[in-house]
Amino acid sequence: MQKLNVGIFNDSFPPIIDGVANTAVNYAKAITEHYGRAVVATPWYPKVTDAYAFKVYRYSSTNVSKRLGYRMGNPFNPLLIRKLQKEKLDIIHIHSPFTSALLARVLRSYTGAPIVFTYHTKFDVDIDKRIAFNPLKNVSIKFLLNNINACDEVWVVSEGAGENLKSLGYIGQYSIMENGTDFIKKRADAKLVDQISEQHALDSNIPVFLFVGRMMWYKNIKFTIDGLKEAQLRGGQFKMLFVGEGADREEIMAYVESQGLSDSCIFTGAITDRELLRGYFTRADLFLFPSIYDTNGIVVREAAACYCPSLMIEGSCAAEGIEHNTTGILIEDHVTCLADEVLRACKDKTHLKVIGEQAAERIYVSWTDAVGKAYEKYFEVIKRTEKISGNVRSFKL
């Protein structure tokens, strides 16, 4: 297979820890290790050293939101554009429709490299939460759609993500391109798992539930806490591990305390060590992920890699491709339904092990395989756009 020079552009990248940053890193890694050559362009963050096997171009940025911890990059840097031109990119794959999209469009106007965009996030929810002024919301959506429509190819990570994109007003075509996980399909080392149990005083006879992600209310964390509270009132005994950081963490911890669940819930903070994180997934009996915000939920595949089953809301994007009581547990969007499954686990953990094994065998997808499919599509996009354009397109907002 011919080797391509692929630009991976995204507004978030380590040290930011989120699903899209994870995706950008693993696309670049998989391309570099197995397929071609990757070059990353992302906003600058202070005190960051990029020790990767691929090039990372950091461009000037401004901290626009202390609450969210993200920075906004300046994509109109002439020096950056000249450097990226010299990389002779065959195709640009963007994972954000904001500054990364602008950078890609500017670069395409000079090089003609086609742009692929992957839609990961329900941006209507993000915009609604961050912008109170309705006219400004409309402008933001229009700006987002303008950038998406300017792309040569649009991918979504799930059917639900595609439906959400259409609800914003997008009327073009798109393909579903599933994400993967960098976890190998194997339980973590037993010694590491024992260390986690010892650190948190986890009783082998009491079920352990897990959440991994940003500590933000929009992850439906209140739903989880309320379900745990109901289970506790009905006699359930358990430990719940919350792994992650986020702007709502203090409020979440306060709510846990107000519900009398402090002795049953443990907040670990963010865990950047991937092997240690595998240990937490391996130690857990059930991964609780009732999010209706996430469009794909890489964490569900991460759990499956460690033979840990996941609980999701039926009809959510995270639940796509999951068979109830076979490769996962699907519940109605009601707190009592979560409490019922928690109580079932308290009485009998055996069925969870069976589901976890099925999840590992049937829904696990490695990044190598996921990016391999995307890489094949790159060639189709390049061939199609060469036939259509035949020349370098100008940049217009």
PEVEN-V411112 format. One record per pair of residues at least 4 apart in sequence whose C-alpha atoms are under 7 Angstrom apart, sorted by sequence separation. I is the first residue (numbers start at 1). GAP is how many residues later the second one is. D is the distance in Angstrom with one decimal. If there is no record, write none. Layout:
BEGIN
i=I gap=GAP d=D
i=I gap=GAP d=D
END
This chain:
BEGIN
i=12 gap=4 d=6.1
i=17 gap=4 d=6.4
i=18 gap=4 d=6.2
i=19 gap=4 d=6.2
i=20 gap=4 d=6.2
i=21 gap=4 d=6.3
i=22 gap=4 d=6.2
i=23 gap=4 d=6.0
i=24 gap=4 d=6.3
i=25 gap=4 d=6.2
i=26 gap=4 d=5.9
i=27 gap=4 d=6.1
i=28 gap=4 d=6.1
i=29 gap=4 d=6.0
i=30 gap=4 d=5.8
i=31 gap=4 d=4.8
i=32 gap=4 d=5.5
i=65 gap=4 d=6.0
i=77 gap=4 d=6.3
i=78 gap=4 d=6.2
i=79 gap=4 d=6.3
i=80 gap=4 d=6.2
i=81 gap=4 d=6.1
i=82 gap=4 d=6.5
i=83 gap=4 d=6.9
i=96 gap=4 d=5.9
i=97 gap=4 d=5.0
i=98 gap=4 d=6.5
i=99 gap=4 d=6.2
i=100 gap=4 d=6.2
i=101 gap=4 d=6.1
i=102 gap=4 d=6.2
i=103 gap=4 d=6.2
i=104 gap=4 d=6.0
i=105 gap=4 d=6.3
i=106 gap=4 d=7.0
i=107 gap=4 d=6.2
i=108 gap=4 d=4.6
i=122 gap=4 d=6.8
i=123 gap=4 d=5.9
i=124 gap=4 d=5.9
i=125 gap=4 d=6.2
i=126 gap=4 d=6.2
i=127 gap=4 d=5.7
i=128 gap=4 d=6.9
i=133 gap=4 d=6.4
i=134 gap=4 d=6.4
i=135 gap=4 d=6.4
i=136 gap=4 d=6.2
i=137 gap=4 d=6.3
i=138 gap=4 d=6.1
i=139 gap=4 d=6.1
i=140 gap=4 d=6.2
i=141 gap=4 d=6.1
i=142 gap=4 d=6.0
i=143 gap=4 d=6.4
i=144 gap=4 d=6.3
i=145 gap=4 d=5.9
i=146 gap=4 d=6.3
i=147 gap=4 d=6.9
i=157 gap=4 d=6.3
i=158 gap=4 d=6.5
i=159 gap=4 d=6.3
i=160 gap=4 d=6.2
i=161 gap=4 d=6.2
i=162 gap=4 d=6.3
i=163 gap=4 d=6.2
i=164 gap=4 d=6.6
i=166 gap=4 d=4.7
i=189 gap=4 d=6.5
i=190 gap=4 d=6.1
i=191 gap=4 d=6.2
i=192 gap=4 d=6.4
i=193 gap=4 d=6.3
i=194 gap=4 d=6.1
i=195 gap=4 d=6.0
i=196 gap=4 d=6.3
i=197 gap=4 d=5.6
i=198 gap=4 d=6.5
i=217 gap=4 d=5.6
i=220 gap=4 d=6.8
i=221 gap=4 d=6.3
i=222 gap=4 d=6.0
i=223 gap=4 d=6.1
i=224 gap=4 d=6.2
i=225 gap=4 d=6.1
i=226 gap=4 d=6.3
i=227 gap=4 d=6.2
i=228 gap=4 d=6.1
i=229 gap=4 d=6.2
i=230 gap=4 d=6.3
i=231 gap=4 d=6.5
i=232 gap=4 d=4.6
i=245 gap=4 d=6.5
i=248 gap=4 d=6.1
i=249 gap=4 d=6.1
i=250 gap=4 d=6.1
i=251 gap=4 d=6.1
i=252 gap=4 d=6.2
i=253 gap=4 d=6.3
i=254 gap=4 d=6.2
i=255 gap=4 d=6.3
i=256 gap=4 d=6.5
i=257 gap=4 d=5.7
i=261 gap=4 d=6.1
i=273 gap=4 d=6.2
i=274 gap=4 d=6.2
i=275 gap=4 d=6.4
i=276 gap=4 d=6.7
i=277 gap=4 d=6.5
i=278 gap=4 d=6.1
i=279 gap=4 d=6.1
i=280 gap=4 d=6.2
i=298 gap=4 d=6.3
i=299 gap=4 d=6.0
i=300 gap=4 d=6.3
i=301 gap=4 d=6.1
i=302 gap=4 d=6.8
i=303 gap=4 d=6.4
i=304 gap=4 d=5.3
i=315 gap=4 d=6.3
i=316 gap=4 d=6.9
i=323 gap=4 d=5.3
i=324 gap=4 d=5.5
i=325 gap=4 d=5.2
i=335 gap=4 d=6.4
i=336 gap=4 d=6.1
i=337 gap=4 d=6.5
i=338 gap=4 d=6.3
i=339 gap=4 d=6.2
i=340 gap=4 d=6.2
i=341 gap=4 d=6.2
i=342 gap=4 d=6.3
i=343 gap=4 d=6.4
i=344 gap=4 d=6.1
i=345 gap=4 d=5.0
i=349 gap=4 d=6.8
i=350 gap=4 d=6.7
i=351 gap=4 d=6.4
i=352 gap=4 d=6.1
i=353 gap=4 d=6.3
i=354 gap=4 d=6.4
i=355 gap=4 d=6.1
i=356 gap=4 d=6.3
i=357 gap=4 d=6.4
i=358 gap=4 d=5.9
i=359 gap=4 d=5.3
i=360 gap=4 d=5.4
i=365 gap=4 d=6.8
i=366 gap=4 d=6.3
i=367 gap=4 d=5.7
i=368 gap=4 d=5.9
i=369 gap=4 d=6.5
i=370 gap=4 d=6.6
i=371 gap=4 d=5.9
i=372 gap=4 d=6.4
i=373 gap=4 d=6.5
i=374 gap=4 d=6.3
i=377 gap=4 d=6.3
i=378 gap=4 d=6.2
i=379 gap=4 d=6.1
i=380 gap=4 d=6.1
i=381 gap=4 d=6.0
i=382 gap=4 d=6.1
i=383 gap=4 d=6.5
i=384 gap=4 d=6.4
i=385 gap=4 d=5.9
i=386 gap=4 d=5.4
i=16 gap=5 d=6.8
i=31 gap=5 d=5.3
i=32 gap=5 d=4.9
i=65 gap=5 d=6.2
i=96 gap=5 d=6.4
i=108 gap=5 d=5.2
i=156 gap=5 d=5.9
i=165 gap=5 d=6.0
i=166 gap=5 d=6.2
i=188 gap=5 d=6.9
i=197 gap=5 d=4.8
i=217 gap=5 d=6.7
i=231 gap=5 d=5.2
i=232 gap=5 d=6.4
i=256 gap=5 d=5.3
i=257 gap=5 d=5.1
i=303 gap=5 d=5.0
i=304 gap=5 d=6.2
i=314 gap=5 d=6.1
i=322 gap=5 d=5.7
i=323 gap=5 d=6.1
i=324 gap=5 d=5.0
i=332 gap=5 d=6.3
i=359 gap=5 d=6.8
i=365 gap=5 d=6.8
i=31 gap=6 d=6.1
i=32 gap=6 d=5.7
i=50 gap=6 d=6.9
i=94 gap=6 d=6.4
i=108 gap=6 d=6.7
i=131 gap=6 d=6.2
i=156 gap=6 d=5.7
i=256 gap=6 d=5.9
i=271 gap=6 d=6.4
i=303 gap=6 d=6.6
i=312 gap=6 d=6.8
i=313 gap=6 d=6.7
i=322 gap=6 d=5.9
i=324 gap=6 d=5.3
i=331 gap=6 d=6.0
i=14 gap=7 d=6.6
i=31 gap=7 d=6.1
i=63 gap=7 d=6.5
i=64 gap=7 d=5.8
i=94 gap=7 d=6.4
i=312 gap=7 d=5.9
i=331 gap=7 d=6.9
i=13 gap=8 d=4.5
i=63 gap=8 d=4.4
i=64 gap=8 d=6.3
i=12 gap=9 d=5.1
i=62 gap=9 d=5.3
i=63 gap=9 d=6.3
i=28 gap=10 d=5.3
i=61 gap=10 d=6.0
i=62 gap=10 d=5.2
i=127 gap=10 d=6.5
i=300 gap=10 d=6.3
i=61 gap=11 d=5.2
i=62 gap=11 d=6.4
i=104 gap=11 d=7.0
i=61 gap=12 d=3.9
i=92 gap=12 d=6.7
i=60 gap=13 d=5.7
i=61 gap=13 d=5.8
i=10 gap=14 d=6.8
i=44 gap=14 d=4.6
i=59 gap=14 d=6.4
i=60 gap=14 d=5.7
i=39 gap=15 d=6.1
i=40 gap=15 d=6.1
i=41 gap=15 d=5.8
i=42 gap=15 d=6.4
i=43 gap=15 d=5.2
i=44 gap=15 d=5.2
i=59 gap=15 d=6.8
i=8 gap=16 d=6.6
i=38 gap=16 d=6.0
i=39 gap=16 d=5.1
i=40 gap=16 d=4.6
i=41 gap=16 d=4.7
i=42 gap=16 d=5.3
i=43 gap=16 d=5.0
i=44 gap=16 d=5.6
i=287 gap=16 d=7.0
i=314 gap=16 d=5.0
i=39 gap=17 d=6.1
i=40 gap=17 d=6.0
i=41 gap=17 d=6.1
i=42 gap=17 d=6.4
i=43 gap=17 d=6.2
i=44 gap=17 d=5.7
i=159 gap=17 d=6.8
i=311 gap=17 d=6.1
i=312 gap=17 d=6.3
i=313 gap=17 d=5.5
i=314 gap=17 d=5.4
i=43 gap=18 d=5.6
i=156 gap=18 d=6.8
i=158 gap=18 d=5.8
i=310 gap=18 d=5.3
i=311 gap=18 d=4.6
i=312 gap=18 d=5.1
i=313 gap=18 d=5.1
i=314 gap=18 d=5.8
i=155 gap=19 d=5.2
i=156 gap=19 d=6.2
i=157 gap=19 d=5.6
i=309 gap=19 d=5.5
i=310 gap=19 d=6.2
i=311 gap=19 d=5.9
i=312 gap=19 d=6.4
i=313 gap=19 d=5.9
i=8 gap=20 d=6.7
i=154 gap=20 d=4.9
i=155 gap=20 d=4.8
i=156 gap=20 d=4.9
i=157 gap=20 d=5.2
i=158 gap=20 d=6.7
i=313 gap=20 d=5.9
i=59 gap=21 d=6.9
i=92 gap=21 d=6.5
i=154 gap=21 d=6.6
i=155 gap=21 d=5.6
i=156 gap=21 d=6.0
i=157 gap=21 d=5.0
i=287 gap=21 d=6.7
i=289 gap=21 d=6.7
i=290 gap=21 d=6.6
i=296 gap=21 d=5.6
i=297 gap=21 d=5.3
i=32 gap=22 d=6.7
i=91 gap=22 d=4.9
i=92 gap=22 d=6.2
i=93 gap=22 d=5.8
i=94 gap=22 d=6.2
i=95 gap=22 d=5.9
i=155 gap=22 d=6.0
i=157 gap=22 d=6.5
i=281 gap=22 d=5.7
i=286 gap=22 d=6.0
i=287 gap=22 d=6.1
i=288 gap=22 d=5.9
i=289 gap=22 d=5.7
i=290 gap=22 d=4.6
i=295 gap=22 d=5.0
i=296 gap=22 d=4.9
i=90 gap=23 d=5.5
i=91 gap=23 d=5.2
i=92 gap=23 d=4.8
i=93 gap=23 d=4.7
i=94 gap=23 d=4.9
i=95 gap=23 d=5.2
i=285 gap=23 d=6.3
i=286 gap=23 d=5.4
i=287 gap=23 d=4.5
i=288 gap=23 d=5.0
i=289 gap=23 d=5.2
i=290 gap=23 d=5.1
i=294 gap=23 d=6.7
i=295 gap=23 d=6.4
i=75 gap=24 d=6.0
i=89 gap=24 d=6.5
i=91 gap=24 d=6.2
i=92 gap=24 d=6.2
i=93 gap=24 d=5.9
i=94 gap=24 d=6.6
i=95 gap=24 d=6.7
i=240 gap=24 d=6.1
i=241 gap=24 d=6.0
i=242 gap=24 d=6.1
i=243 gap=24 d=6.2
i=244 gap=24 d=6.9
i=245 gap=24 d=5.4
i=282 gap=24 d=5.2
i=284 gap=24 d=6.7
i=286 gap=24 d=5.7
i=287 gap=24 d=6.1
i=288 gap=24 d=6.9
i=292 gap=24 d=5.4
i=294 gap=24 d=6.7
i=145 gap=25 d=6.7
i=239 gap=25 d=4.8
i=240 gap=25 d=4.6
i=241 gap=25 d=4.9
i=242 gap=25 d=4.8
i=243 gap=25 d=5.3
i=244 gap=25 d=4.8
i=245 gap=25 d=5.2
i=281 gap=25 d=6.1
i=282 gap=25 d=6.8
i=73 gap=26 d=6.3
i=81 gap=26 d=6.4
i=85 gap=26 d=6.9
i=238 gap=26 d=6.3
i=239 gap=26 d=5.8
i=240 gap=26 d=6.1
i=241 gap=26 d=6.1
i=242 gap=26 d=6.3
i=243 gap=26 d=5.5
i=244 gap=26 d=4.0
i=282 gap=26 d=6.3
i=75 gap=27 d=6.3
i=76 gap=27 d=6.8
i=243 gap=27 d=5.8
i=244 gap=27 d=6.7
i=281 gap=27 d=6.3
i=328 gap=27 d=6.1
i=43 gap=28 d=6.8
i=75 gap=28 d=4.7
i=243 gap=28 d=6.9
i=278 gap=28 d=6.7
i=327 gap=28 d=5.3
i=13 gap=29 d=6.7
i=43 gap=29 d=6.7
i=215 gap=29 d=5.9
i=326 gap=29 d=5.3
i=327 gap=29 d=6.9
i=8 gap=30 d=6.8
i=12 gap=30 d=6.8
i=43 gap=30 d=4.7
i=208 gap=30 d=6.0
i=209 gap=30 d=6.2
i=210 gap=30 d=5.7
i=211 gap=30 d=6.3
i=212 gap=30 d=6.2
i=213 gap=30 d=6.5
i=214 gap=30 d=5.3
i=215 gap=30 d=5.1
i=216 gap=30 d=5.8
i=229 gap=30 d=6.8
i=325 gap=30 d=6.4
i=5 gap=31 d=6.4
i=6 gap=31 d=6.1
i=7 gap=31 d=5.9
i=8 gap=31 d=6.0
i=9 gap=31 d=5.7
i=10 gap=31 d=6.8
i=11 gap=31 d=5.6
i=206 gap=31 d=6.5
i=207 gap=31 d=5.2
i=208 gap=31 d=4.9
i=209 gap=31 d=4.7
i=210 gap=31 d=4.8
i=211 gap=31 d=5.0
i=212 gap=31 d=4.7
i=213 gap=31 d=5.2
i=214 gap=31 d=5.4
i=215 gap=31 d=4.2
i=216 gap=31 d=6.4
i=217 gap=31 d=6.5
i=225 gap=31 d=6.8
i=327 gap=31 d=5.3
i=328 gap=31 d=6.7
i=3 gap=32 d=6.3
i=4 gap=32 d=5.1
i=5 gap=32 d=4.9
i=6 gap=32 d=4.8
i=7 gap=32 d=4.9
i=8 gap=32 d=4.7
i=9 gap=32 d=4.9
i=10 gap=32 d=5.5
i=11 gap=32 d=6.2
i=206 gap=32 d=5.4
i=207 gap=32 d=6.5
i=208 gap=32 d=5.9
i=209 gap=32 d=6.2
i=210 gap=32 d=6.1
i=211 gap=32 d=6.0
i=212 gap=32 d=5.9
i=214 gap=32 d=5.1
i=215 gap=32 d=6.6
i=216 gap=32 d=4.9
i=326 gap=32 d=6.4
i=327 gap=32 d=4.4
i=3 gap=33 d=4.4
i=4 gap=33 d=6.1
i=5 gap=33 d=5.9
i=6 gap=33 d=6.2
i=7 gap=33 d=5.8
i=8 gap=33 d=6.4
i=9 gap=33 d=6.0
i=215 gap=33 d=5.7
i=216 gap=33 d=6.8
i=117 gap=34 d=6.5
i=215 gap=34 d=5.1
i=116 gap=35 d=6.1
i=115 gap=36 d=5.2
i=116 gap=36 d=6.0
i=117 gap=36 d=6.3
i=118 gap=36 d=6.0
i=119 gap=36 d=6.2
i=120 gap=36 d=6.5
i=115 gap=37 d=5.3
i=116 gap=37 d=4.7
i=117 gap=37 d=4.9
i=118 gap=37 d=4.6
i=119 gap=37 d=4.8
i=120 gap=37 d=6.1
i=114 gap=38 d=5.9
i=115 gap=38 d=6.6
i=116 gap=38 d=5.9
i=117 gap=38 d=6.0
i=118 gap=38 d=5.4
i=119 gap=38 d=6.7
i=122 gap=42 d=6.6
i=309 gap=43 d=6.4
i=98 gap=46 d=6.6
i=101 gap=46 d=6.2
i=309 gap=46 d=5.8
i=97 gap=47 d=5.8
i=309 gap=47 d=4.3
i=308 gap=48 d=4.7
i=307 gap=49 d=4.4
i=97 gap=50 d=5.9
i=307 gap=50 d=5.3
i=309 gap=50 d=6.5
i=97 gap=51 d=6.2
i=304 gap=52 d=6.4
i=307 gap=52 d=6.7
i=307 gap=53 d=5.4
i=304 gap=55 d=5.2
i=305 gap=55 d=5.4
i=304 gap=56 d=4.6
i=305 gap=59 d=6.0
i=304 gap=60 d=5.9
i=301 gap=62 d=6.8
i=301 gap=63 d=5.5
i=301 gap=64 d=6.9
i=285 gap=67 d=6.7
i=220 gap=70 d=6.3
i=220 gap=71 d=5.2
i=219 gap=72 d=5.0
i=210 gap=74 d=6.0
i=219 gap=74 d=6.3
i=209 gap=75 d=5.5
i=218 gap=75 d=6.7
i=208 gap=76 d=5.0
i=209 gap=76 d=6.0
i=210 gap=76 d=6.4
i=211 gap=76 d=6.0
i=208 gap=77 d=5.3
i=209 gap=77 d=5.1
i=210 gap=77 d=4.8
i=211 gap=77 d=5.6
i=207 gap=78 d=6.1
i=208 gap=78 d=6.9
i=209 gap=78 d=5.8
i=210 gap=78 d=5.9
i=211 gap=78 d=6.6
i=209 gap=79 d=6.6
i=7 gap=82 d=6.2
i=5 gap=83 d=7.0
i=6 gap=83 d=5.6
i=5 gap=84 d=4.8
i=6 gap=84 d=6.1
i=7 gap=84 d=6.3
i=8 gap=84 d=6.2
i=9 gap=84 d=6.2
i=10 gap=84 d=5.8
i=5 gap=85 d=5.3
i=6 gap=85 d=5.3
i=7 gap=85 d=4.5
i=8 gap=85 d=5.1
i=9 gap=85 d=4.7
i=10 gap=85 d=5.1
i=11 gap=85 d=6.1
i=4 gap=86 d=6.1
i=5 gap=86 d=6.9
i=6 gap=86 d=5.8
i=7 gap=86 d=5.8
i=8 gap=86 d=5.9
i=9 gap=86 d=6.4
i=10 gap=86 d=5.5
i=193 gap=86 d=5.3
i=192 gap=87 d=6.2
i=11 gap=88 d=6.7
i=11 gap=89 d=5.9
i=10 gap=90 d=5.4
i=188 gap=90 d=5.8
i=193 gap=90 d=5.8
i=9 gap=91 d=5.6
i=188 gap=91 d=5.1
i=188 gap=94 d=6.0
i=187 gap=95 d=5.7
i=20 gap=100 d=6.9
i=236 gap=107 d=5.6
i=227 gap=108 d=4.8
i=231 gap=108 d=4.7
i=226 gap=109 d=6.4
i=227 gap=109 d=6.2
i=230 gap=109 d=5.9
i=237 gap=109 d=6.6
i=236 gap=110 d=6.3
i=227 gap=111 d=5.3
i=228 gap=111 d=6.0
i=231 gap=111 d=6.5
i=223 gap=112 d=6.2
i=227 gap=112 d=4.7
i=231 gap=112 d=6.1
i=181 gap=117 d=6.6
i=180 gap=118 d=6.7
i=179 gap=119 d=6.8
i=183 gap=119 d=6.2
i=186 gap=119 d=6.1
i=187 gap=119 d=4.7
i=181 gap=120 d=6.3
i=185 gap=120 d=4.3
i=186 gap=120 d=5.5
i=187 gap=120 d=6.7
i=181 gap=121 d=5.9
i=184 gap=121 d=6.3
i=185 gap=121 d=6.2
i=183 gap=122 d=6.3
i=161 gap=134 d=5.2
i=160 gap=135 d=6.5
i=158 gap=137 d=6.4
i=157 gap=138 d=6.8
i=158 gap=138 d=6.0
i=207 gap=138 d=6.6
i=157 gap=139 d=6.0
i=207 gap=139 d=5.9
i=206 gap=140 d=6.8
i=160 gap=157 d=5.2
i=158 gap=159 d=6.5
i=122 gap=171 d=6.8
i=121 gap=173 d=6.8
i=122 gap=173 d=6.9
i=121 gap=174 d=6.1
i=120 gap=175 d=6.3
i=185 gap=175 d=6.9
i=68 gap=179 d=6.6
i=67 gap=180 d=5.9
i=181 gap=184 d=6.3
i=182 gap=184 d=6.1
i=180 gap=185 d=4.9
i=181 gap=185 d=5.0
i=182 gap=185 d=5.7
i=180 gap=186 d=4.8
i=181 gap=186 d=5.2
i=180 gap=187 d=4.4
i=179 gap=188 d=7.0
i=180 gap=190 d=5.6
i=179 gap=191 d=6.0
i=178 gap=192 d=6.4
i=153 gap=228 d=7.0
i=114 gap=268 d=6.5
i=114 gap=271 d=6.8
i=19 gap=279 d=6.8
i=112 gap=279 d=6.9
i=112 gap=280 d=4.5
i=111 gap=281 d=6.4
i=112 gap=281 d=6.3
i=110 gap=282 d=6.6
i=109 gap=283 d=5.9
i=109 gap=284 d=5.0
i=108 gap=285 d=7.0
i=109 gap=285 d=4.6
i=109 gap=286 d=5.2
i=106 gap=289 d=5.7
i=105 gap=290 d=6.1
i=30 gap=337 d=6.7
i=30 gap=338 d=5.5
i=26 gap=341 d=6.6
i=30 gap=341 d=6.6
i=27 gap=344 d=6.2
END
